[in-house]
Amino acid sequence: MNGYRAFYNFNEKIAIESINDRSKLLASSLEEKINGYFSSLNSFSIYFKDDGSFDEEATEKSLNLLAEANNVENAFIGFKDGRVFGLGGILSNLNAKESRREWYARIFSGEDRVITKVYKDANNLSVFAFAVPVFNDNKEIIAALAFGIKQDTLNKAMLKLSNKNQIYTFIHDGYVITAKNEEHIGENINVLAKGLDGFNGKYIRLFDNNKGDYFVASNTKIDKYNLTISVYEYENDIYNASKNMLFDSILILVVLLIIMLPIIYYGVVYLIYKPIGGEPVKISEILSNIANGDLSQQLTSSDKDTGIYRSVTLLTRKMSEIVTTSHSISNNVSAASEEVSVVMLETAQNAQNELAQIEEISTAISELSSTSKEVTKNATYAENEVAKTKNSVLNGRKAIKDKLDKTTGIHNSIQVTAQLISELKIDTLNISEVTDVIDSISEQTNLLALNAAIEAARAGDAGRGFAVVADEVRTLAAKTQDSTLHIQNIITKLQSQAEKVNDNIMLNVDVIKESMGLAKNVQTAFTQISDSVDNISDISTLVATASQEQLHVTEEIAQNTIRTFDLVTQNVSAINQTQQATKEVSKLAVAQKIELDFFKVAAS
């Protein structure tokens, strides 16, 4: 009964949600349809001539197009003075203003979209009017544009959207514009179904006095056009569907049970009994012994054994073999663990020794690295000093060469000077000979002057002037002789000095020759020193390069030693872990043996 009630409530909920969804869908469709009508009306234009009057022919064509596009019977324009222009021109028998047409009055009262109630048009047809205002360039209303839709056209369009046609469409004041029963169109919804208008909520449940049944309704409002769509469903229809579905379900269940009985029988025999293969009590006893660790029971089996019984006997036999083998393996593992533990202990001691030796090697390599750095530093310093020495030697060689060149120049100059002094000595000898001649001439002149004086004295007064001249000549001769003597003394001194200078110059020449020899020896020595310095420089460069390479190699060895130290440390740690693991394995082997002792196996 509870299942039926749950099914009933579920079906009711589905039906209500379906009504609500249909109401929203119909409201959306109607709103879209009305939007299309008003869009078409708003796209219409009235044609005016140059004199200000509207173009009737062009406007009538536009009205025809408007009517055809919306599938309506009539389209018309109501001007401000009440004249109405339709598809046949001006309607002489109708003045919208005077007859107070709803669409006309509401447009000129300021509404921009109008849907009227049902009224009789000029052709005496029951229609709804859809109307919009027409503005001039100054945004003033000059006319009302409208078209009429027959009452049954809109009603049929709405009813076609619902399979049961149980729909009401009404204006917010309750005026019904579509209904399943066309007689209800134009009535007030509150009279037809009191409470259907204005309820808040998803749905409402009301009683229909005419039909004597409750119905469930859902409303959806189209506020834009002051319309409400109400979709309703009678409860008998809802519950009859539930009853039919329940009856169908029960019928299907009975048929399925009838079909399933042979299948169930087959399943019990072939899927349960045969797979078990024996008495459940016997199987339970065997499993109970296994649970108690007793694998020593002797089980007989034959080819007829099947299913679970056969599997249990095989399981018992196999477990007995596994336990026996596990005992043996456990003993072997325990013994092997002890051996591994001893080996790991020795390995750990060896690793500790290796670690100590690597530490010593690392210390030695560090010292070697420091020494290599010092050697590299000293080699670099020596190379720099050798380079400086080489520059000094080159400068010395250049200075010796310059000195040798200058000494050679001095030697050559002294040689020339010695030659010039020799020539000067010769010239002084020649001067001496000239002075001897002058002295001889002065003596002869003095003698002649004396003779002239004697002759002048002999001549008396007549020879007095000649005597004066002779006196002067004698005086001049005497002075000449004195000067010649003086010159002779100077020449003698000059010759003596020239001789000394010549001897000194010759001595200097010998000294300079010796100096040149020494300079050449020094130059040769500097050349040898330069060659030696070059060799030392090459050796220093090789030493510096070798020490640098040695430093790099030493650093690499140091790094490798550190890595080796780390690896050995890791190995020591791994060995310790292995020892621990071996101990754990040994403990586990013992624990496994204890656990295996729980099982009792048949003696082999």
Summary of the structure (lengths in Angstrom):
residues: 604
radius of gyration: 75.3
end to end distance: 67.3
largest distance: 220.7
contacts: 1708
relative contact order: 0.06
helix: 71%
strand: 13%
